[in-house]
Amino acid sequence: MPYTKKKRPYKKEYEQQKKRGEHADRMERQRARRKIDKEGVDKNKNGKADKREGKDVSHKKALSKGGKNSHGTKIESKSKNRSFKRDSKGRLVSETSKREKKKK
């Protein structure tokens, strides 16, 4: 629910995020995106590598399952990267998407 009567407590939200362990994963994702942007070609000069435009940087082993950037990253479409099965709390259940299961 949006804050209408008072300001949003950004510092408090940030501290809660760090306590839950989400901060480290966010930084790992950010480092992966920056690495691809640094190595890739950017012809339209918008700060993103052209091969990453409209795509997601996917980790070969999910960060929530103990993965790291050193395990490898790849560029995937948004729909393919976000189609994994999740539980009621939004945590990743299976690293195999519904699309991949149909192929087998």
C-alpha positions in Angstrom: 0.0 0.0 0.0 1.5 3.4 -0.9 2.5 5.9 1.7 0.1 8.8 1.4 0.3 10.4 4.9 4.0 10.0 5.6 7.3 9.6 3.8 8.5 6.1 2.8 11.2 4.8 5.2 13.9 4.0 2.7 16.6 3.5 5.3 14.5 1.1 7.3 13.6 -0.9 4.1 17.3 -1.1 3.2 18.3 -2.4 6.6 15.5 -5.0 6.5 16.7 -6.1 3.1 20.2 -6.5 4.3 19.0 -8.6 7.3 17.0 -10.9 5.0 20.2 -11.4 2.9 18.7 -9.9 -0.3 21.3 -7.2 -0.5 24.2 -9.5 -1.4 22.2 -11.2 -4.2 21.2 -7.8 -5.6 24.8 -6.7 -5.7 25.8 -9.9 -7.4 23.1 -9.4 -10.1 24.3 -5.8 -10.5 27.9 -6.8 -10.9 26.9 -9.3 -13.6 25.0 -6.7 -15.6 27.8 -4.2 -15.3 30.4 -6.7 -16.5 28.3 -7.5 -19.6 27.8 -3.8 -20.3 31.5 -3.1 -19.9 32.5 -5.9 -22.3 29.7 -5.4 -24.9 29.3 -2.9 -27.8 27.0 0.1 -27.1 26.4 1.8 -30.4 23.4 3.9 -29.3 25.3 5.2 -26.2 22.6 4.5 -23.6 24.8 2.7 -21.1 23.6 -0.9 -21.9 25.4 -3.3 -24.2 23.4 -3.8 -27.4 23.1 -7.5 -26.9 21.5 -6.9 -23.4 18.8 -4.5 -24.7 15.4 -5.8 -23.6 16.9 -9.0 -22.1 17.8 -10.3 -18.6 21.2 -11.5 -17.3 20.5 -15.0 -16.1 22.8 -17.0 -13.7 23.4 -20.6 -14.8 23.0 -21.6 -11.1 20.4 -19.5 -9.4 21.6 -17.1 -6.7 18.9 -18.4 -4.4 20.3 -21.9 -4.9 23.9 -20.8 -4.0 25.0 -19.7 -7.4 27.5 -16.9 -8.1 28.8 -14.9 -11.1 31.8 -17.3 -11.2 29.4 -20.2 -12.0 28.5 -18.3 -15.2 25.9 -16.0 -16.6 24.0 -15.8 -19.8 21.7 -13.4 -21.6 18.1 -14.6 -21.9 14.7 -13.1 -22.8 12.7 -11.8 -19.9 10.0 -14.4 -20.3 12.4 -17.3 -20.4 14.4 -16.1 -17.4 11.3 -15.4 -15.2 9.3 -18.6 -16.0 10.6 -20.8 -13.2 8.3 -22.5 -10.7 8.0 -20.7 -7.4 6.4 -21.4 -4.1 3.8 -19.3 -2.3 6.5 -17.0 -0.9 8.0 -16.4 -4.3 11.1 -18.6 -3.7 12.5 -20.6 -6.6 11.4 -24.3 -6.5 12.8 -25.6 -9.7 15.5 -24.3 -12.0 13.9 -26.0 -14.9 11.2 -23.8 -16.5 7.9 -25.1 -17.8 9.1 -24.4 -21.3 12.1 -26.7 -20.9 10.1 -29.5 -19.3 7.8 -29.6 -22.3 10.8 -30.1 -24.6 11.8 -33.3 -22.7 
